[in-house]
Amino acid sequence: MTGFELVFITDPALSDKELENFQKNIKMSLSKSEGELVHEYVWGRRRLAYEIDGNDFGFYHTWYFTGNGKTVDELQRQFGYSDNVLRHQIVKVEDIDTEAAFMQSLIPPKEERVEKETSKESSHDKQESEKAVLANSDDEKLNEKELEEINKELKLEKKQPENISNEEDSEAKET
């Protein structure tokens, strides 16, 4: 049997139960088509590089399985028809265990992920408040500059009518 790596992104709007049912159906299709799931990893909810079907986020999954061409064709068909999957890719791998070990090293334990997410959220909130303060101070600077320009224009407008009346007076004197 040949080893394969399957990476797929599911819709983040799926409930836990819907996701569980979807995965159960895919696993049944895998076993019916002479395939065997060897390793299963969930990266979790991640921001997408670009929007897919109106989603900025998706749930990333990586499965390592053994199978044949029939197995791959069946999975391609299942993922193609499913509205639950935003994107998927199946790649042949030489050594499943080596690839799976590498994948495991990339995914931190769940406790670390929770800590990182909470620290990211708090630092993100701090950055947003700092940006808001800077934006307000920039707006004030812009407003001061705009006021100066408006005042200059008003002074010029006040001077222009005097110049015009002086020109009219000089024209009247000449005639």
C-alpha positions as CSV (number, residue, x, y, z in Angstrom):
1,M,0.0,0.0,0.0
2,T,1.1,3.5,-0.8
3,G,1.3,6.3,1.9
4,F,-0.6,9.6,1.4
5,E,-0.9,12.9,3.2
6,L,-4.3,14.6,3.2
7,V,-4.6,18.2,4.2
8,F,-8.1,19.7,4.2
9,I,-9.7,22.9,5.5
10,T,-13.2,22.7,6.9
11,D,-15.7,25.5,7.2
12,P,-15.3,27.2,10.6
13,A,-19.1,27.6,10.9
14,L,-19.5,23.9,11.4
15,S,-20.6,22.8,14.8
16,D,-18.5,20.1,16.7
17,K,-21.2,17.5,16.0
18,E,-21.4,18.4,12.2
19,L,-17.6,18.2,12.0
20,E,-17.5,14.9,13.8
21,N,-20.2,13.4,11.5
22,F,-18.3,14.7,8.4
23,Q,-15.1,13.1,9.6
24,K,-16.9,9.9,10.4
25,N,-18.3,9.7,6.9
26,I,-14.8,10.4,5.4
27,K,-13.2,7.7,7.6
28,M,-15.9,5.2,6.5
29,S,-15.3,6.0,2.8
30,L,-11.6,5.6,3.5
31,S,-12.0,2.1,4.9
32,K,-14.6,1.0,2.3
33,S,-12.1,1.9,-0.5
34,E,-9.3,-0.3,1.0
35,G,-7.6,2.6,2.8
36,E,-6.4,2.8,6.4
37,L,-6.0,6.0,8.5
38,V,-2.6,5.9,10.2
39,H,-2.2,9.4,11.8
40,E,-4.6,12.2,12.3
41,Y,-3.7,15.8,13.4
42,V,-5.9,18.9,13.9
43,W,-4.1,22.2,13.5
44,G,-7.2,24.0,14.7
45,R,-8.7,27.3,13.6
46,R,-6.4,29.4,11.5
47,R,-6.6,32.6,9.5
48,L,-6.6,31.9,5.8
49,A,-4.1,33.5,3.5
50,Y,-7.0,34.7,1.4
51,E,-10.8,34.6,1.6
52,I,-12.4,31.4,0.5
53,D,-16.2,31.3,0.0
54,G,-16.5,34.3,2.3
55,N,-14.5,32.8,5.1
56,D,-11.4,34.4,6.6
57,F,-10.8,31.4,8.9
58,G,-10.8,27.7,8.5
59,F,-10.2,24.5,10.5
60,Y,-7.0,22.8,9.3
61,H,-6.7,19.0,9.4
62,T,-3.9,16.6,8.3
63,W,-4.4,12.9,7.9
64,Y,-1.8,10.3,6.9
65,F,-3.3,7.2,5.4
66,T,-2.4,4.2,3.3
67,G,-4.3,3.2,0.2
68,N,-4.3,2.8,-3.5
69,G,-5.6,4.8,-6.5
70,K,-9.2,3.8,-5.7
71,T,-8.8,5.2,-2.2
72,V,-7.5,8.6,-3.5
73,D,-10.3,8.7,-6.2
74,E,-13.0,8.1,-3.6
75,L,-11.6,10.8,-1.2
76,Q,-11.3,13.3,-4.1
77,R,-15.0,12.6,-5.0
78,Q,-16.1,12.9,-1.3
79,F,-14.3,16.2,-0.8
80,G,-15.4,17.5,-4.2
81,Y,-19.1,17.1,-3.4
82,S,-18.9,18.4,0.2
83,D,-19.8,21.9,1.1
84,N,-18.0,21.5,4.5
85,V,-14.6,21.5,2.9
86,L,-13.1,24.8,1.7
87,R,-9.9,23.3,0.2
88,H,-8.1,19.9,0.2
89,Q,-5.0,18.3,-1.2
90,I,-3.7,14.7,-1.3
91,V,0.0,14.1,-1.8
92,K,1.9,10.8,-2.0
93,V,4.6,10.4,0.7
94,E,7.5,8.1,0.9
95,D,7.5,7.4,4.7
96,I,4.3,8.1,6.6
97,D,5.9,7.8,10.0
98,T,8.6,10.3,9.3
99,E,6.2,12.8,7.8
100,A,3.8,12.4,10.7
101,A,6.6,12.9,13.2
102,F,7.5,16.1,11.5
103,M,3.9,17.3,11.5
104,Q,3.6,16.4,15.2
105,S,6.7,18.6,16.0
106,L,5.0,21.6,14.3
107,I,1.9,21.4,16.3
108,P,2.3,22.5,19.9
109,P,0.5,20.7,22.7
110,K,-3.0,22.0,23.3
111,E,-2.2,23.8,26.6
112,E,0.5,25.9,24.8
113,R,-1.9,26.7,22.0
114,V,-4.5,28.1,24.4
115,E,-1.8,30.2,26.2
116,K,-0.5,31.6,22.9
117,E,-4.0,32.4,21.7
118,T,-4.9,34.3,24.9
119,S,-1.6,36.2,24.9
120,K,-2.0,37.0,21.2
121,E,-5.5,38.3,21.8
122,S,-4.3,40.6,24.7
123,S,-1.4,41.9,22.7
124,H,-3.7,42.4,19.7
125,D,-6.0,44.5,21.9
126,K,-3.1,46.5,23.1
127,Q,-1.9,47.2,19.6
128,E,-5.4,48.3,18.5
129,S,-5.7,50.7,21.4
130,E,-2.2,52.2,20.6
131,K,-3.2,52.5,17.0
132,A,-6.4,54.3,18.0
133,V,-4.4,56.8,20.2
134,L,-1.9,57.4,17.3
135,A,-4.7,57.9,14.8
136,N,-6.4,60.4,17.1
137,S,-3.2,62.4,17.5
138,D,-2.6,62.2,13.8
139,D,-6.1,63.5,13.2
140,E,-5.5,66.4,15.6
141,K,-2.3,67.3,13.7
142,L,-4.1,67.1,10.4
143,N,-6.9,69.3,11.8
144,E,-4.3,71.9,13.0
145,K,-2.7,71.9,9.5
146,E,-6.1,72.2,7.8
147,L,-7.0,75.1,10.1
148,E,-3.8,76.9,9.3
149,E,-4.3,76.4,5.5
150,I,-7.9,77.7,5.8
151,N,-6.8,80.7,7.8
152,K,-4.2,81.5,5.2
153,E,-6.8,81.2,2.4
154,L,-9.2,83.5,4.3
155,K,-6.4,86.1,4.7
156,L,-5.7,85.9,1.0
157,E,-9.3,86.3,0.2
158,K,-9.6,89.3,2.4
159,K,-6.6,90.9,0.7
160,Q,-7.8,90.2,-2.8
161,P,-10.9,92.4,-2.6
162,E,-8.7,95.3,-1.4
163,N,-6.4,94.7,-4.3
164,I,-9.3,94.6,-6.7
165,S,-10.8,97.8,-5.3
166,N,-7.4,99.5,-5.6
167,E,-7.2,98.4,-9.2
168,E,-10.6,99.7,-9.9
169,D,-9.7,103.0,-8.3
170,S,-6.5,103.3,-10.3
171,E,-8.5,102.5,-13.5
172,A,-11.0,105.1,-12.6
173,K,-8.3,107.7,-12.1
174,E,-6.7,106.9,-15.4
175,T,-9.9,107.5,-17.3
